[in-house]
Amino acid sequence: MSFWETVAGHRLAEILCSTLPKLANKEQKTIRVTDKTEAQEKVEEMVKDRYRFISMIEAEDSILLIFEK
């Protein structure tokens, strides 16, 4: 008998099936700023609003900040 055929295996499968979709559906937000000073201010503002900084993409004329809630 494998683990997945036991009562504990079935319970774990139930927990995974109910929990994983909630973890995968995270709200993402992107903000475009023009310089690093503005980027720093925006990151601090978003963190206060309970967003988590994920990444940034620098272009020639702007910076794209990516956040997740």
HELIX and SHEET records of a PDB file:
HELIX    1   1 PHE A    3  GLU A    5  5                                   3    
HELIX    2   2 VAL A    7  ALA A   24  1                                  18    
HELIX    3   3 LYS A   36  LYS A   48  1                                  13    
SHEET    1   A 3 GLN A  28  VAL A  33  0                                        
SHEET    2   A 3 ILE A  63  GLU A  68 -1                                        
SHEET    3   A 3 ARG A  52  GLU A  58 -1                                        
END                                                                             
